[in-house]
Amino acid sequence: MDQSDINDVFEDIALSENKFTDEGFSEGVEEGLKKSYSDGDQLGRDRGKQIGSEIGFYKGFAAEFKSQVIEKSDKKSEKILSVIRKIELLTTEFPDYNCKEGFEEKLEELRAKFKLLCSLLKINSEFNLNKTSW
């Protein structure tokens, strides 16, 4: 056995800790990315369901009160009907795909219109996913 073979063996032994540390780090990063992607995907789905339920609630709420207000012709009813139409427009125009531009602003505008409608109707405007009725 010549001197270079022995040096290679000792070098492999001396560097094995670094090699295994690097391999462990790479595996850890890979597993962390997989877990983060999975967690992020689930969080996105849950948040999407919440927002979809909220928008559906606003749309149904507006539709129900529209049928009651549309028959009246006083000034207050006209204002209420105007807000209901704006809520209907906002709910139909709300993006149903993954976008970043203006998403929060549209949701905030919809919430504001809903609060305005509730104020005009003199009812509580609190939306709660855990409640199924008023």
Protein Blocks (a to p, Z undefined) as FASTA:
>chain_A
ZZklmmmmmmmmmmmmmmmmmmmmmmmmmmmmmmmmmmmmmmmmmmmmmmmmmmmmmmmm
mmmmmmmmmmpccfklmmmmmmmmmmmmmmmmpccbdcfehklmmmmmmmmmmmmmmmmn
opafbdcfkbcbZZ
